[in-house]
Amino acid sequence: MQKNIIKLFIISLIIFVIGVFFIGLNKSSIYDTKDLVGQKISKIQLDHFSDNRIITEEDLKKNDFTLINFWASWCAPCRDEHAMLLKLNNDEKNLKILGVNFKDKKDNALKFLKDLGDPYDDLARDEFGKHSINFGIYGIPESILIDKDLVIIKKFIGPISKNDYSFIKQIVRKQ
């Protein structure tokens, strides 16, 4: 009887392992953000870059549109997109840009902004990259455009391009 229980346990374990293996094989490993569009983000808790406060979803609801931009001073593509962010900040009054400094040293980030200009209306810090995961960020630069209801309009992977700039401008000006 005890032998039968052990056999049953081993067979069950083998079936379980095979099942997990096949589920893993059938799961797509391609990072796809199309399902994020139209979703509402919530539970935002980002450490402010210099003030002793937390940036929450209530802060973002005050804006017609917010572009959340994840960047770092050590990121070469972040440097490439910086001119587009400055242009968006200057051209679009219905758009606020929240910069999230990602896994960076504060002094380096401040020097980056001093040297290249500061396009951000507000600035958060994610020193260890833990909060960025909640936004589906897996590399930088990445940006997420949301409306005042915190609904994701679009996610941009990589630097903001001229086409992205035109898209954002078109969305923001429809308002």
C-alpha positions as CSV (number, residue, x, y, z in Angstrom):
1,M,0.0,0.0,0.0
2,Q,2.8,2.4,0.9
3,K,4.6,1.5,-2.4
4,N,1.5,2.4,-4.3
5,I,1.2,5.8,-2.6
6,I,4.9,6.5,-3.4
7,K,4.4,5.4,-7.1
8,L,1.3,7.6,-7.3
9,F,3.2,10.5,-5.8
10,I,6.1,10.1,-8.3
11,I,3.7,9.8,-11.3
12,S,1.8,12.9,-10.1
13,L,5.1,14.8,-9.7
14,I,6.3,13.8,-13.2
15,I,3.0,14.9,-14.8
16,F,3.2,18.2,-12.9
17,V,6.7,18.9,-14.1
18,I,5.9,17.9,-17.7
19,G,2.8,20.2,-17.6
20,V,4.8,23.2,-16.3
21,F,7.5,22.5,-18.9
22,F,4.9,22.5,-21.8
23,I,3.1,25.6,-20.4
24,G,6.5,27.4,-20.4
25,L,7.3,26.4,-23.9
26,N,3.9,27.7,-25.2
27,K,4.2,31.0,-23.4
28,S,5.4,33.8,-25.6
29,S,8.7,35.3,-24.4
30,I,8.4,38.3,-26.7
31,Y,7.8,41.4,-24.7
32,D,4.6,42.9,-26.1
33,T,3.1,46.1,-24.9
34,K,0.0,46.3,-27.1
35,D,-2.2,45.0,-24.3
36,L,-1.2,47.9,-22.1
37,V,-2.9,50.5,-24.4
38,G,-6.3,51.3,-23.0
39,Q,-5.4,49.9,-19.5
40,K,-5.6,52.2,-16.5
41,I,-2.5,52.4,-14.3
42,S,-2.9,52.6,-10.6
43,K,-1.0,52.5,-7.3
44,I,1.7,54.8,-8.5
45,Q,4.2,55.4,-5.7
46,L,7.4,57.0,-6.9
47,D,10.0,58.7,-4.7
48,H,10.4,62.3,-5.7
49,F,13.9,63.1,-6.9
50,S,14.7,65.9,-4.4
51,D,11.7,66.5,-2.2
52,N,10.9,64.2,0.7
53,R,7.5,63.1,-0.8
54,I,5.9,60.4,-2.9
55,I,4.5,61.0,-6.4
56,T,1.1,59.2,-6.7
57,E,-1.7,58.8,-9.2
58,E,-3.4,61.8,-7.6
59,D,-0.5,64.0,-8.8
60,L,-0.9,62.7,-12.4
61,K,-4.6,63.1,-12.4
62,K,-4.1,66.9,-12.3
63,N,-2.6,66.9,-15.8
64,D,-4.6,66.5,-19.1
65,F,-1.8,64.3,-20.4
66,T,1.4,63.0,-18.8
67,L,4.4,61.5,-20.5
68,I,6.2,59.3,-18.0
69,N,9.8,59.0,-19.2
70,F,12.2,56.5,-17.8
71,W,15.8,57.7,-18.3
72,A,19.4,57.7,-16.8
73,S,22.5,59.8,-17.3
74,W,24.5,56.7,-18.3
75,C,22.0,55.8,-21.1
76,A,23.2,57.0,-24.6
77,P,19.8,56.6,-26.2
78,C,18.4,58.8,-23.4
79,R,20.8,61.5,-24.5
80,D,19.6,61.0,-28.1
81,E,15.9,61.6,-27.2
82,H,16.5,64.5,-24.9
83,A,16.0,67.2,-27.5
84,M,12.6,65.7,-28.4
85,L,11.6,65.9,-24.7
86,L,12.7,69.5,-24.5
87,K,10.7,70.3,-27.6
88,L,7.6,68.5,-26.2
89,N,7.9,70.4,-23.0
90,N,8.2,73.7,-24.8
91,D,5.5,73.1,-27.4
92,E,2.7,71.3,-25.6
93,K,1.0,73.0,-22.7
94,N,-1.5,70.2,-22.2
95,L,1.3,67.8,-21.6
96,K,3.3,67.4,-18.4
97,I,6.5,65.2,-18.5
98,L,7.3,63.2,-15.5
99,G,10.9,62.0,-15.6
100,V,11.8,58.8,-13.7
101,N,15.5,58.6,-13.1
102,F,16.3,54.9,-13.4
103,K,19.2,53.2,-11.5
104,D,21.3,56.3,-11.6
105,K,23.5,58.3,-9.2
106,K,21.8,61.5,-8.2
107,D,24.9,63.7,-9.0
108,N,25.2,62.3,-12.5
109,A,21.5,62.8,-13.1
110,L,21.7,66.4,-12.0
111,K,24.8,67.1,-14.2
112,F,23.0,65.5,-17.2
113,L,20.0,67.9,-16.7
114,K,22.3,70.9,-16.1
115,D,24.3,70.1,-19.3
116,L,21.4,69.2,-21.6
117,G,18.4,71.1,-20.1
118,D,15.6,69.9,-17.9
119,P,12.4,68.9,-19.9
120,Y,10.7,67.5,-16.8
121,D,7.7,69.1,-15.0
122,D,8.4,66.8,-12.1
123,L,11.1,64.3,-11.4
124,A,11.0,60.9,-9.6
125,R,13.8,58.6,-8.7
126,D,13.9,54.8,-9.0
127,E,17.4,54.1,-7.6
128,F,17.1,50.3,-7.7
129,G,14.6,49.9,-10.6
130,K,11.9,48.3,-8.3
131,H,9.1,50.8,-9.1
132,S,9.7,50.8,-12.8
133,I,8.8,47.1,-13.0
134,N,5.2,48.1,-12.1
135,F,5.1,50.1,-15.4
136,G,6.4,47.2,-17.4
137,I,9.8,48.8,-17.9
138,Y,12.5,46.5,-18.9
139,G,15.0,48.9,-20.5
140,I,15.5,52.6,-21.0
141,P,14.6,54.9,-22.4
142,E,10.9,54.0,-22.3
143,S,8.0,56.3,-22.0
144,I,4.3,55.9,-21.3
145,L,1.7,58.5,-22.4
146,I,-1.4,58.6,-20.2
147,D,-4.4,60.8,-20.0
148,K,-5.9,62.5,-16.9
149,D,-7.9,59.3,-16.1
150,L,-4.5,57.4,-16.0
151,V,-5.4,55.4,-19.1
152,I,-2.4,54.4,-21.2
153,I,-2.6,55.9,-24.7
154,K,0.7,54.5,-25.9
155,K,4.0,53.1,-24.7
156,F,7.2,54.0,-26.4
157,I,10.1,51.6,-26.3
158,G,13.4,53.3,-27.1
159,P,14.0,57.0,-27.6
160,I,11.2,59.3,-28.5
161,S,11.5,59.8,-32.3
162,K,10.2,62.6,-34.6
163,N,7.3,60.3,-35.5
164,D,6.6,59.7,-31.8
165,Y,6.8,63.5,-31.2
166,S,4.2,64.0,-34.0
167,F,1.9,61.3,-32.6
168,I,2.1,62.8,-29.1
169,K,1.5,66.3,-30.4
170,Q,-1.6,65.1,-32.4
171,I,-3.1,63.3,-29.3
172,V,-2.5,66.2,-27.0
173,R,-3.9,68.8,-29.3
174,K,-7.1,66.8,-29.9
175,Q,-8.1,67.7,-26.3
